[in-house]
Amino acid sequence: AAHRIEDSTISTSTTGIDLDANAEIVRNTITDNTVGINSETGGEAVIHFNDILNNEDASVEYADGNVDSLRANWWGNENGPDVSTDAGADIVGVAERVFEI
C-alpha cells in the first residue's frame, strides 16, 4: 500500500518531501522549500489538491515514471505550472503528460 501524506504544511526545507516509496500526496501546502517534492530516487507518486508554490529550484522534481499524476494542484498561477527539464520551473522532469490544472 502507498504511504499517504495529507493536510500538512511543509515549508522552509531543502527538500519538502523526498519520496523513496509509493505515496499519495493530498491537500497539503508545500511552499518556500528549495525543492517541494523530489520523486527522482524511487517510488511512484499521485499528487492531488495541493498548493505547491514558491519553491526555489522546483516544486516537483521527478524521473520519468515516478509521478503518476499531478492533477488538480494549485501552482500559484491560473495558467498552471511551468514545465521544464531545467531547474527553476514548477515541474522539473521529462514529461508534461502528468498534469492538468
C-alpha positions in Angstrom: 0.0 0.0 0.0 1.1 3.5 -0.7 2.0 6.0 2.1 -0.3 9.0 2.4 0.8 12.5 3.2 -2.2 14.8 3.7 -3.4 18.0 5.3 0.1 19.2 6.2 2.1 22.4 5.7 5.6 21.7 4.5 7.9 24.7 4.2 11.4 26.2 4.5 13.3 22.9 3.9 15.9 21.9 1.5 13.5 19.2 0.2 9.9 19.3 1.5 9.1 15.7 0.7 11.7 13.2 -0.5 10.0 10.1 -1.8 11.6 6.7 -1.8 8.4 4.7 -1.7 5.0 4.8 -3.3 2.9 7.7 -1.9 -0.3 9.7 -2.3 0.2 13.4 -1.5 -3.2 15.1 -1.0 -4.4 18.5 0.4 -1.0 19.9 1.5 0.6 23.3 1.4 4.2 22.8 0.1 5.9 26.2 -0.2 9.2 28.0 0.2 11.5 24.9 0.0 14.5 24.5 -2.3 12.6 21.5 -3.8 9.0 20.9 -2.8 8.7 17.2 -3.8 11.5 15.1 -5.0 10.5 11.8 -6.6 13.7 11.1 -8.5 15.1 8.4 -6.3 12.2 6.0 -6.4 8.6 5.3 -5.6 5.5 6.3 -7.6 3.5 9.3 -6.5 0.0 10.5 -7.0 -0.1 14.2 -6.1 -3.6 16.0 -6.0 -5.3 19.0 -4.4 -2.1 20.6 -3.0 -0.9 24.2 -3.0 2.6 23.8 -4.4 4.4 27.1 -5.0 7.3 29.4 -4.3 9.8 26.5 -4.2 13.2 27.7 -5.4 14.6 25.1 -7.7 11.5 23.0 -8.4 8.1 22.5 -6.9 8.1 18.9 -8.1 11.2 17.1 -9.4 10.8 13.6 -10.8 12.2 11.0 -13.1 10.1 9.6 -15.9 7.6 7.1 -14.5 7.9 8.2 -10.9 4.9 10.5 -10.9 1.5 9.0 -12.0 -0.5 12.2 -11.8 -0.2 15.9 -10.8 -3.8 16.8 -11.5 -5.8 19.5 -9.6 -2.9 21.2 -7.8 -2.5 25.0 -7.3 0.8 26.2 -8.7 0.4 29.9 -7.8 -0.6 30.8 -11.4 -4.0 30.4 -13.0 -2.3 29.2 -16.2 -0.8 26.2 -14.4 2.7 25.2 -13.7 5.9 25.9 -15.7 7.2 22.6 -17.0 10.9 22.1 -18.0 13.9 19.9 -17.7 15.8 22.9 -16.2 15.9 24.0 -12.5 13.7 26.9 -11.6 10.5 25.5 -13.2 7.5 24.4 -11.2 7.7 20.9 -12.6 11.2 19.6 -13.4 11.1 16.3 -15.2 10.9 14.6 -18.6 7.2 14.6 -19.4 4.3 17.0 -19.4 1.7 14.3 -19.5 1.2 14.0 -15.8 -0.5 17.3 -15.0 -3.7 19.1 -15.8 -4.9 22.2 -13.9 
